[in-house]
Amino acid sequence: MISVDNENFQKQVLDIKTYVIVDYWHEACAPCRVLMPDVEELEKKYETKIQFIKVNTAKARRLAISQKILGLPTIALYQNGEKIDEVIKDEATKKNIEKMIQKYVE
């Protein structure tokens, strides 16, 4: 999974014409750390259809604010540079992330 920040978010997420999953996380967020292996499993399963990115909000605070990330963990789905869906906080489970992916990609 590629880590992005303020410097390369535009190029790695907003300029991409296909689907991109962005895992917004923070090292002090225990649910974020627990969820990360599940997101990495989903990346292996869907890597031919979706690009997976992670953003450490501790290092990209303004970016998170600009993307209206209001709680963690947040897993957001982008298409053609627009956020089209997301799962947040307690809803951010492997099952719900996969449901979101399948709604658009499968």
N, CA, C and O atoms as CSV, one atom per row, in Angstrom:
chain,resi,resn,atom,element,x,y,z
A,1,MET,N,N,0.849,-1.169,0.000
A,1,MET,CA,C,0.000,0.000,0.000
A,1,MET,C,C,0.894,1.230,0.000
A,1,MET,O,O,1.842,1.318,0.780
A,2,ILE,N,N,0.594,2.161,-0.860
A,2,ILE,CA,C,1.387,3.377,-0.996
A,2,ILE,C,C,0.962,4.382,0.071
A,2,ILE,O,O,-0.230,4.607,0.280
A,3,SER,N,N,1.937,4.982,0.743
A,3,SER,CA,C,1.664,6.062,1.692
A,3,SER,C,C,1.759,7.386,0.950
A,3,SER,O,O,2.722,7.631,0.224
A,4,VAL,N,N,0.756,8.238,1.134
A,4,VAL,CA,C,0.796,9.551,0.499
A,4,VAL,C,C,0.601,10.629,1.561
A,4,VAL,O,O,0.160,10.362,2.679
A,5,ASP,N,N,0.943,11.853,1.171
A,5,ASP,CA,C,0.798,13.003,2.061
A,5,ASP,C,C,0.362,14.202,1.233
A,5,ASP,O,O,-0.094,14.054,0.099
A,6,ASN,N,N,0.507,15.378,1.804
A,6,ASN,CA,C,0.099,16.597,1.104
A,6,ASN,C,C,0.784,16.752,-0.247
A,6,ASN,O,O,0.190,17.258,-1.199
A,7,GLU,N,N,2.023,16.320,-0.323
A,7,GLU,CA,C,2.829,16.524,-1.526
A,7,GLU,C,C,2.351,15.707,-2.728
A,7,GLU,O,O,2.390,16.189,-3.860
A,8,ASN,N,N,1.901,14.469,-2.487
A,8,ASN,CA,C,1.583,13.613,-3.630
A,8,ASN,C,C,0.135,13.106,-3.658
A,8,ASN,O,O,-0.188,12.235,-4.465
A,9,PHE,N,N,-0.742,13.635,-2.794
A,9,PHE,CA,C,-2.142,13.204,-2.783
A,9,PHE,C,C,-2.823,13.505,-4.115
A,9,PHE,O,O,-3.546,12.667,-4.653
A,10,GLN,N,N,-2.593,14.689,-4.637
A,10,GLN,CA,C,-3.205,15.071,-5.920
A,10,GLN,C,C,-2.853,14.051,-7.006
A,10,GLN,O,O,-3.729,13.553,-7.713
A,11,LYS,N,N,-1.565,13.751,-7.126
A,11,LYS,CA,C,-1.092,12.842,-8.182
A,11,LYS,C,C,-1.550,11.404,-7.950
A,11,LYS,O,O,-1.953,10.727,-8.896
A,12,GLN,N,N,-1.493,10.930,-6.706
A,12,GLN,CA,C,-1.777,9.521,-6.408
A,12,GLN,C,C,-3.265,9.209,-6.224
A,12,GLN,O,O,-3.664,8.049,-6.329
A,13,VAL,N,N,-4.091,10.222,-5.952
A,13,VAL,CA,C,-5.510,9.973,-5.690
A,13,VAL,C,C,-6.396,10.779,-6.639
A,13,VAL,O,O,-7.177,10.203,-7.397
A,14,LEU,N,N,-6.282,12.088,-6.602
A,14,LEU,CA,C,-7.222,12.936,-7.338
A,14,LEU,C,C,-7.031,12.895,-8.847
A,14,LEU,O,O,-7.994,13.081,-9.591
A,15,ASP,N,N,-5.817,12.658,-9.312
A,15,ASP,CA,C,-5.565,12.606,-10.754
A,15,ASP,C,C,-5.796,11.221,-11.351
A,15,ASP,O,O,-5.705,11.061,-12.568
A,16,ILE,N,N,-6.089,10.230,-10.537
A,16,ILE,CA,C,-6.286,8.857,-11.009
A,16,ILE,C,C,-7.698,8.709,-11.559
A,16,ILE,O,O,-8.657,9.149,-10.925
A,17,LYS,N,N,-7.835,8.106,-12.712
A,17,LYS,CA,C,-9.136,7.995,-13.369
A,17,LYS,C,C,-9.905,6.739,-12.980
A,17,LYS,O,O,-11.063,6.583,-13.365
A,18,THR,N,N,-9.285,5.853,-12.231
A,18,THR,CA,C,-9.975,4.642,-11.814
A,18,THR,C,C,-10.324,4.757,-10.325
A,18,THR,O,O,-10.302,5.850,-9.759
A,19,TYR,N,N,-10.641,3.640,-9.709
A,19,TYR,CA,C,-11.006,3.628,-8.291
A,19,TYR,C,C,-9.759,3.646,-7.404
A,19,TYR,O,O,-8.755,2.996,-7.694
A,20,VAL,N,N,-9.858,4.411,-6.317
A,20,VAL,CA,C,-8.787,4.479,-5.327
A,20,VAL,C,C,-9.430,4.391,-3.941
A,20,VAL,O,O,-10.365,5.127,-3.625
A,21,ILE,N,N,-8.907,3.474,-3.125
A,21,ILE,CA,C,-9.309,3.389,-1.719
A,21,ILE,C,C,-8.243,4.126,-0.905
A,21,ILE,O,O,-7.048,3.876,-1.062
A,22,VAL,N,N,-8.686,5.031,-0.040
A,22,VAL,CA,C,-7.753,5.743,0.834
A,22,VAL,C,C,-8.083,5.375,2.277
A,22,VAL,O,O,-9.199,5.584,2.753
A,23,ASP,N,N,-7.088,4.827,2.953
A,23,ASP,CA,C,-7.191,4.477,4.368
A,23,ASP,C,C,-6.596,5.633,5.165
A,23,ASP,O,O,-5.377,5.784,5.246
A,24,TYR,N,N,-7.474,6.447,5.754
A,24,TYR,CA,C,-7.035,7.543,6.616
A,24,TYR,C,C,-6.843,6.976,8.017
A,24,TYR,O,O,-7.763,6.388,8.585
A,25,TRP,N,N,-5.648,7.153,8.572
A,25,TRP,CA,C,-5.332,6.566,9.871
A,25,TRP,C,C,-4.388,7.484,10.644
A,25,TRP,O,O,-3.912,8.496,10.131
A,26,HIS,N,N,-4.139,7.105,11.873
A,26,HIS,CA,C,-3.227,7.847,12.754
A,26,HIS,C,C,-2.595,6.815,13.683
A,26,HIS,O,O,-3.275,5.897,14.141
A,27,GLU,N,N,-1.309,6.957,13.963
A,27,GLU,CA,C,-0.636,5.940,14.784
A,27,GLU,C,C,-1.214,5.847,16.192
A,27,GLU,O,O,-1.094,4.797,16.821
A,28,ALA,N,N,-1.832,6.899,16.706
A,28,ALA,CA,C,-2.437,6.860,18.040
A,28,ALA,C,C,-3.851,6.275,18.032
A,28,ALA,O,O,-4.480,6.164,19.084
A,29,CYS,N,N,-4.349,5.904,16.868
A,29,CYS,CA,C,-5.705,5.361,16.720
A,29,CYS,C,C,-5.631,3.830,16.737
A,29,CYS,O,O,-5.274,3.204,15.739
A,30,ALA,N,N,-5.973,3.240,17.883
A,30,ALA,CA,C,-5.911,1.773,18.001
A,30,ALA,C,C,-6.813,1.066,16.987
A,30,ALA,O,O,-6.368,0.091,16.382
A,31,PRO,N,N,-8.058,1.507,16.768
A,31,PRO,CA,C,-8.894,0.843,15.753
A,31,PRO,C,C,-8.273,0.919,14.354
A,31,PRO,O,O,-8.447,0.009,13.543
A,32,CYS,N,N,-7.554,2.001,14.080
A,32,CYS,CA,C,-6.888,2.127,12.770
A,32,CYS,C,C,-5.826,1.043,12.601
A,32,CYS,O,O,-5.728,0.417,11.545
A,33,ARG,N,N,-5.037,0.828,13.644
A,33,ARG,CA,C,-3.962,-0.177,13.584
A,33,ARG,C,C,-4.542,-1.586,13.480
A,33,ARG,O,O,-3.982,-2.441,12.793
A,34,VAL,N,N,-5.657,-1.826,14.155
A,34,VAL,CA,C,-6.309,-3.145,14.100
A,34,VAL,C,C,-6.868,-3.399,12.700
A,34,VAL,O,O,-6.814,-4.524,12.203
A,35,LEU,N,N,-7.399,-2.365,12.073
A,35,LEU,CA,C,-8.038,-2.502,10.758
A,35,LEU,C,C,-7.033,-2.649,9.617
A,35,LEU,O,O,-7.355,-3.242,8.587
A,36,MET,N,N,-5.836,-2.123,9.785
A,36,MET,CA,C,-4.876,-2.086,8.676
A,36,MET,C,C,-4.592,-3.452,8.036
A,36,MET,O,O,-4.548,-3.522,6.808
A,37,PRO,N,N,-4.396,-4.539,8.791
A,37,PRO,CA,C,-4.173,-5.835,8.131
A,37,PRO,C,C,-5.367,-6.270,7.267
A,37,PRO,O,O,-5.177,-6.903,6.228
A,38,ASP,N,N,-6.587,-5.937,7.687
A,38,ASP,CA,C,-7.765,-6.263,6.884
A,38,ASP,C,C,-7.758,-5.480,5.573
A,38,ASP,O,O,-8.076,-6.025,4.516
A,39,VAL,N,N,-7.398,-4.217,5.648
A,39,VAL,CA,C,-7.329,-3.400,4.433
A,39,VAL,C,C,-6.244,-3.951,3.510
A,39,VAL,O,O,-6.424,-3.980,2.292
A,40,GLU,N,N,-5.134,-4.383,4.072
A,40,GLU,CA,C,-4.059,-4.963,3.256
A,40,GLU,C,C,-4.509,-6.268,2.599
A,40,GLU,O,O,-4.112,-6.547,1.467
A,41,GLU,N,N,-5.326,-7.071,3.278
A,41,GLU,CA,C,-5.891,-8.278,2.660
A,41,GLU,C,C,-6.795,-7.914,1.494
A,41,GLU,O,O,-6.735,-8.539,0.435
A,42,LEU,N,N,-7.633,-6.902,1.691
A,42,LEU,CA,C,-8.523,-6.468,0.608
A,42,LEU,C,C,-7.716,-5.927,-0.571
A,42,LEU,O,O,-8.112,-6.086,-1.726
A,43,GLU,N,N,-6.596,-5.296,-0.277
A,43,GLU,CA,C,-5.734,-4.805,-1.358
A,43,GLU,C,C,-5.251,-5.971,-2.222
A,43,GLU,O,O,-5.262,-5.882,-3.450
A,44,LYS,N,N,-4.834,-7.049,-1.590
A,44,LYS,CA,C,-4.375,-8.218,-2.350
A,44,LYS,C,C,-5.500,-8.783,-3.207
A,44,LYS,O,O,-5.271,-9.200,-4.343
A,45,LYS,N,N,-6.704,-8.797,-2.669
A,45,LYS,CA,C,-7.860,-9.364,-3.377
A,45,LYS,C,C,-8.292,-8.488,-4.562
A,45,LYS,O,O,-8.685,-9.012,-5.605
A,46,TYR,N,N,-8.220,-7.166,-4.408
A,46,TYR,CA,C,-8.761,-6.255,-5.422
A,46,TYR,C,C,-7.691,-5.416,-6.129
A,46,TYR,O,O,-8.022,-4.431,-6.790
A,47,GLU,N,N,-6.424,-5.790,-6.001
A,47,GLU,CA,C,-5.347,-4.951,-6.524
A,47,GLU,C,C,-5.402,-4.723,-8.030
A,47,GLU,O,O,-4.832,-3.749,-8.523
A,48,THR,N,N,-6.074,-5.600,-8.769
A,48,THR,CA,C,-6.163,-5.390,-10.215
A,48,THR,C,C,-7.282,-4.418,-10.579
A,48,THR,O,O,-7.353,-3.959,-11.719
A,49,LYS,N,N,-8.157,-4.099,-9.621
A,49,LYS,CA,C,-9.300,-3.234,-9.903
A,49,LYS,C,C,-9.254,-1.890,-9.189
A,49,LYS,O,O,-9.862,-0.921,-9.643
A,50,ILE,N,N,-8.534,-1.831,-8.074
A,50,ILE,CA,C,-8.517,-0.635,-7.236
A,50,ILE,C,C,-7.103,-0.379,-6.742
A,50,ILE,O,O,-6.377,-1.309,-6.391
A,51,GLN,N,N,-6.722,0.886,-6.720
A,51,GLN,CA,C,-5.447,1.259,-6.112
A,51,GLN,C,C,-5.706,1.569,-4.636
A,51,GLN,O,O,-6.668,2.261,-4.306
A,52,PHE,N,N,-4.862,1.065,-3.765
A,52,PHE,CA,C,-4.990,1.285,-2.324
A,52,PHE,C,C,-3.898,2.239,-1.845
A,52,PHE,O,O,-2.721,2.081,-2.171
A,53,ILE,N,N,-4.317,3.229,-1.064
A,53,ILE,CA,C,-3.440,4.286,-0.570
A,53,ILE,C,C,-3.690,4.425,0.929
A,53,ILE,O,O,-4.802,4.179,1.398
A,54,LYS,N,N,-2.675,4.813,1.673
A,54,LYS,CA,C,-2.907,5.158,3.076
A,54,LYS,C,C,-2.361,6.546,3.358
A,54,LYS,O,O,-1.336,6.955,2.814
A,55,VAL,N,N,-3.078,7.265,4.231
A,55,VAL,CA,C,-2.701,8.621,4.614
A,55,VAL,C,C,-2.656,8.683,6.135
A,55,VAL,O,O,-3.666,8.477,6.808
A,56,ASN,N,N,-1.478,8.970,6.663
A,56,ASN,CA,C,-1.319,9.174,8.096
A,56,ASN,C,C,-1.751,10.610,8.393
A,56,ASN,O,O,-1.054,11.562,8.041
A,57,THR,N,N,-2.902,10.756,9.040
A,57,THR,CA,C,-3.448,12.094,9.273
A,57,THR,C,C,-2.592,12.927,10.219
A,57,THR,O,O,-2.726,14.150,10.244
A,58,ALA,N,N,-1.726,12.303,10.988
A,58,ALA,CA,C,-0.811,13.057,11.852
A,58,ALA,C,C,0.176,13.861,11.017
A,58,ALA,O,O,0.631,14.926,11.433
A,59,LYS,N,N,0.502,13.343,9.837
A,59,LYS,CA,C,1.462,14.009,8.958
A,59,LYS,C,C,0.789,14.765,7.827
A,59,LYS,O,O,1.458,15.441,7.044
A,60,ALA,N,N,-0.541,14.656,7.734
A,60,ALA,CA,C,-1.282,15.304,6.648
A,60,ALA,C,C,-2.609,15.851,7.182
A,60,ALA,O,O,-3.681,15.567,6.647
A,61,ARG,N,N,-2.505,16.626,8.229
A,61,ARG,CA,C,-3.696,17.133,8.913
A,61,ARG,C,C,-4.570,18.007,8.007
A,61,ARG,O,O,-5.787,17.829,7.953
A,62,ARG,N,N,-3.950,18.938,7.305
A,62,ARG,CA,C,-4.720,19.826,6.415
A,62,ARG,C,C,-5.355,19.052,5.269
A,62,ARG,O,O,-6.469,19.358,4.842
A,63,LEU,N,N,-4.655,18.070,4.787
A,63,LEU,CA,C,-5.212,17.212,3.738
A,63,LEU,C,C,-6.467,16.517,4.247
A,63,LEU,O,O,-7.490,16.498,3.562
A,64,ALA,N,N,-6.393,15.945,5.447
A,64,ALA,CA,C,-7.556,15.254,6.023
A,64,ALA,C,C,-8.724,16.220,6.182
A,64,ALA,O,O,-9.866,15.871,5.882
A,65,ILE,N,N,-8.446,17.415,6.644
A,65,ILE,CA,C,-9.507,18.416,6.805
A,65,ILE,C,C,-10.103,18.778,5.448
A,65,ILE,O,O,-11.321,18.901,5.317
A,66,SER,N,N,-9.257,18.946,4.448
A,66,SER,CA,C,-9.753,19.306,3.112
A,66,SER,C,C,-10.632,18.211,2.514
A,66,SER,O,O,-11.503,18.490,1.689
A,67,GLN,N,N,-10.404,16.968,2.930
A,67,GLN,CA,C,-11.192,15.840,2.429
A,67,GLN,C,C,-12.365,15.522,3.362
A,67,GLN,O,O,-13.041,14.507,3.196
A,68,LYS,N,N,-12.597,16.398,4.340
A,68,LYS,CA,C,-13.717,16.264,5.287
A,68,LYS,C,C,-13.672,14.945,6.062
A,68,LYS,O,O,-14.692,14.281,6.249
A,69,ILE,N,N,-12.470,14.584,6.505
A,69,ILE,CA,C,-12.296,13.404,7.343
A,69,ILE,C,C,-12.568,13.833,8.777
A,69,ILE,O,O,-11.778,14.563,9.376
A,70,LEU,N,N,-13.686,13.378,9.320
A,70,LEU,CA,C,-14.151,13.855,10.615
A,70,LEU,C,C,-13.897,12.877,11.751
A,70,LEU,O,O,-14.049,13.241,12.917
A,71,GLY,N,N,-13.518,11.657,11.443
A,71,GLY,CA,C,-13.232,10.668,12.465
A,71,GLY,C,C,-12.367,9.564,11.888
A,71,GLY,O,O,-12.267,9.411,10.670
A,72,LEU,N,N,-11.745,8.799,12.764
A,72,LEU,CA,C,-10.872,7.706,12.331
A,72,LEU,C,C,-11.319,6.414,12.989
A,72,LEU,O,O,-11.866,6.431,14.092
A,73,PRO,N,N,-11.092,5.301,12.322
A,73,PRO,CA,C,-10.589,5.195,10.954
A,73,PRO,C,C,-11.646,5.603,9.931
A,73,PRO,O,O,-12.847,5.473,10.169
A,74,THR,N,N,-11.180,6.094,8.802
A,74,THR,CA,C,-12.032,6.376,7.652
A,74,THR,C,C,-11.416,5.703,6.439
A,74,THR,O,O,-10.235,5.883,6.142
A,75,ILE,N,N,-12.227,4.932,5.749
A,75,ILE,CA,C,-11.827,4.314,4.486
A,75,ILE,C,C,-12.702,4.950,3.415
A,75,ILE,O,O,-13.918,4.759,3.406
A,76,ALA,N,N,-12.081,5.707,2.511
A,76,ALA,CA,C,-12.823,6.451,1.492
A,76,ALA,C,C,-12.541,5.873,0.113
A,76,ALA,O,O,-11.421,5.461,-0.191
A,77,LEU,N,N,-13.584,5.850,-0.715
A,77,LEU,CA,C,-13.458,5.378,-2.091
A,77,LEU,C,C,-13.577,6.577,-3.024
A,77,LEU,O,O,-14.543,7.338,-2.958
A,78,TYR,N,N,-12.593,6.733,-3.886
A,78,TYR,CA,C,-12.559,7.817,-4.866
A,78,TYR,C,C,-12.675,7.231,-6.268
A,78,TYR,O,O,-12.211,6.123,-6.536
A,79,GLN,N,N,-13.299,7.992,-7.145
A,79,GLN,CA,C,-13.325,7.658,-8.566
A,79,GLN,C,C,-13.199,8.964,-9.334
A,79,GLN,O,O,-13.914,9.925,-9.050
A,80,ASN,N,N,-12.305,9.004,-10.295
A,80,ASN,CA,C,-12.075,10.200,-11.107
A,80,ASN,C,C,-11.848,11.446,-10.242
A,80,ASN,O,O,-12.321,12.534,-10.571
A,81,GLY,N,N,-11.124,11.274,-9.143
A,81,GLY,CA,C,-10.766,12.405,-8.302
A,81,GLY,C,C,-11.836,12.870,-7.334
A,81,GLY,O,O,-11.634,13.858,-6.627
A,82,GLU,N,N,-12.971,12.182,-7.283
A,82,GLU,CA,C,-14.055,12.563,-6.387
A,82,GLU,C,C,-14.291,11.474,-5.352
A,82,GLU,O,O,-14.296,10.288,-5.681
A,83,LYS,N,N,-14.485,11.876,-4.103
A,83,LYS,CA,C,-14.844,10.896,-3.077
A,83,LYS,C,C,-16.292,10.496,-3.318
A,83,LYS,O,O,-17.180,11.348,-3.309
A,84,ILE,N,N,-16.540,9.196,-3.536
A,84,ILE,CA,C,-17.889,8.736,-3.859
A,84,ILE,C,C,-18.531,7.946,-2.727
A,84,ILE,O,O,-19.747,7.755,-2.722
A,85,ASP,N,N,-17.737,7.486,-1.772
A,85,ASP,CA,C,-18.291,6.722,-0.657
A,85,ASP,C,C,-17.233,6.609,0.426
A,85,ASP,O,O,-16.048,6.833,0.180
A,86,GLU,N,N,-17.678,6.255,1.640
A,86,GLU,CA,C,-16.737,6.037,2.727
A,86,GLU,C,C,-17.406,5.245,3.834
A,86,GLU,O,O,-18.629,5.235,3.971
A,87,VAL,N,N,-16.573,4.585,4.616
A,87,VAL,CA,C,-17.013,3.973,5.867
A,87,VAL,C,C,-16.139,4.576,6.955
A,87,VAL,O,O,-14.930,4.743,6.790
A,88,ILE,N,N,-16.794,4.903,8.088
A,88,ILE,CA,C,-16.063,5.611,9.137
A,88,ILE,C,C,-16.283,4.977,10.506
A,88,ILE,O,O,-17.281,4.301,10.754
A,89,LYS,N,N,-15.326,5.217,11.369
A,89,LYS,CA,C,-15.358,4.825,12.778
A,89,LYS,C,C,-15.801,3.379,12.957
A,89,LYS,O,O,-15.180,2.468,12.409
A,90,ASP,N,N,-16.873,3.161,13.722
A,90,ASP,CA,C,-17.311,1.788,14.030
A,90,ASP,C,C,-17.783,1.025,12.797
A,90,ASP,O,O,-17.776,-0.206,12.799
A,91,GLU,N,N,-18.192,1.729,11.749
A,91,GLU,CA,C,-18.634,1.079,10.510
A,91,GLU,C,C,-17.455,0.598,9.663
A,91,GLU,O,O,-17.646,-0.163,8.714
A,92,ALA,N,N,-16.253,1.032,9.995
A,92,ALA,CA,C,-15.062,0.681,9.219
A,92,ALA,C,C,-14.580,-0.714,9.618
A,92,ALA,O,O,-13.643,-0.868,10.401
A,93,THR,N,N,-15.246,-1.717,9.060
A,93,THR,CA,C,-14.868,-3.111,9.269
A,93,THR,C,C,-14.510,-3.715,7.914
A,93,THR,O,O,-14.871,-3.172,6.870
A,94,LYS,N,N,-13.811,-4.821,7.938
A,94,LYS,CA,C,-13.438,-5.481,6.688
A,94,LYS,C,C,-14.683,-5.789,5.862
A,94,LYS,O,O,-14.705,-5.563,4.653
A,95,LYS,N,N,-15.715,-6.304,6.520
A,95,LYS,CA,C,-16.958,-6.660,5.824
A,95,LYS,C,C,-17.585,-5.430,5.156
A,95,LYS,O,O,-17.979,-5.494,3.991
A,96,ASN,N,N,-17.679,-4.328,5.874
A,96,ASN,CA,C,-18.295,-3.122,5.317
A,96,ASN,C,C,-17.449,-2.480,4.220
A,96,ASN,O,O,-17.988,-1.927,3.262
A,97,ILE,N,N,-16.131,-2.554,4.359
A,97,ILE,CA,C,-15.247,-2.027,3.310
A,97,ILE,C,C,-15.435,-2.848,2.035
A,97,ILE,O,O,-15.528,-2.296,0.938
A,98,GLU,N,N,-15.491,-4.158,2.191
A,98,GLU,CA,C,-15.663,-5.011,1.012
A,98,GLU,C,C,-17.033,-4.785,0.367
A,98,GLU,O,O,-17.150,-4.792,-0.858
A,99,LYS,N,N,-18.055,-4.587,1.180
A,99,LYS,CA,C,-19.390,-4.276,0.624
A,99,LYS,C,C,-19.340,-2.988,-0.191
A,99,LYS,O,O,-19.930,-2.906,-1.269
A,100,MET,N,N,-18.643,-1.996,0.322
A,100,MET,CA,C,-18.522,-0.723,-0.395
A,100,MET,C,C,-17.795,-0.942,-1.728
A,100,MET,O,O,-18.211,-0.417,-2.761
A,101,ILE,N,N,-16.729,-1.704,-1.696
A,101,ILE,CA,C,-15.976,-1.995,-2.927
A,101,ILE,C,C,-16.878,-2.704,-3.929
A,101,ILE,O,O,-16.933,-2.320,-5.097
A,102,GLN,N,N,-17.572,-3.718,-3.486
A,102,GLN,CA,C,-18.401,-4.515,-4.393
A,102,GLN,C,C,-19.562,-3.711,-4.979
A,102,GLN,O,O,-20.013,-3.988,-6.090
A,103,LYS,N,N,-20.035,-2.736,-4.244
A,103,LYS,CA,C,-21.130,-1.888,-4.736
A,103,LYS,C,C,-20.724,-1.159,-6.010
A,103,LYS,O,O,-21.564,-0.908,-6.874
A,104,TYR,N,N,-19.443,-0.818,-6.134
A,104,TYR,CA,C,-18.971,-0.036,-7.274
A,104,TYR,C,C,-18.158,-0.828,-8.279
A,104,TYR,O,O,-18.195,-0.533,-9.473
A,105,VAL,N,N,-17.436,-1.815,-7.822
A,105,VAL,CA,C,-16.428,-2.444,-8.676
A,105,VAL,C,C,-16.860,-3.794,-9.226
A,105,VAL,O,O,-16.514,-4.136,-10.357
A,106,GLU,N,N,-17.596,-4.556,-8.460
A,106,GLU,CA,C,-17.942,-5.920,-8.898
A,106,GLU,C,C,-19.125,-5.921,-9.821
A,106,GLU,O,O,-19.548,-6.981,-10.281
